[in-house]
Amino acid sequence: MTKSQSAAGPAGAGQRPDVNYPASKNGLDYLVHVVASLATDAGELPGERSLKYAVPHLQTGVEVLLKVNSPLNSAPWRRRRILQYVSNC
């Protein structure tokens, strides 16, 4: 299947948008969803369902963004940890 084709058929029959989401974009998308779901008119409280899903989305968004920017996410650190693990076996 080429990039111009979708699972629905040949190009033009049902193209899908780009589905490439880097971690930073994905984390920010979670946070935007939280703000959008909790945004209400002045004086109104968000609904029960909005609150229910805002909390895990907030947690996930923050977690993803912290992991993306973490110094522990660097390749040299991972390589050292793997070598330490293997040498201890």
N, C-alpha and C positions, 0 to 999 in steps of 0.2 A: 504494500500500500504506500503510495507516495504521500508527501506532505500536503499536496493539494486535494487528496482524497480523504474522506472520512469513513467511519465504520458503516455509515448508512448507504454508501455507494460511491459512484464516480464523482469527480470534481464537479461542483456546481449543483449537485443533487441534494446537498445538505452539509455544507462546510461547517466545521466547528472552529471556534476561536482558539488561539494559541493556549495550550494548557501547561506551559512551562512556568512554574512558580518557584523562584529561588526562595530559600528559607527566610530571608529578610522581608521579601514582599509578602510571603505567606503570614509571617508574624504580624506585620502591619495590617493585613487584611482581617485577621482575627480581632485586632483592636478596633478597627473601623466598624466591624460588625457589632461589637459591644456598644460602642457609642450610638450607632444607628438604632439598635434595639432598645436602648434605654432613653433615647430622645423622645420627649413627649411635649405636648403643649404646656404652657405655663400653668402651674397649679395642679396638674395631673400627675399621678404616680404611674410608673411602668407596670404593666400587667405581670401576673404571676409567672406566666410562661417566659416572658422576656427576661425576668430576673433569673429564672431557672437556667436558661441557656447562656446568659451574660457571664455568670460566674465561671463556668468551665472554659468559655472562650477567652475570658480575660486571663485566666491562669495559663492556658495554653499559649496565647499570644506572647505573654511576658516570658514564658519559659523558652519558646522558640527564639525570641530576640536575644535573650541572655546567652543561649547556647551558640548562636551565630557569632556573637562578638566575644565569646569566651577565649582567653588565651589557652585554655585546655583543649581547644578545638584545632590547634595547630598540628600539622603533620609531624614535626620533630618530637613533640610531646607524646603523641600516640606511638610513634616508633620506639621511643625509650621505654614506654610502659609495656609494649609487647615483648621487647627484648628482656626486660626485667622478669616478666611472667614466665617466659620460656626458660630463662636461666635458673629459675627457682623450681622448675619441674624435675 
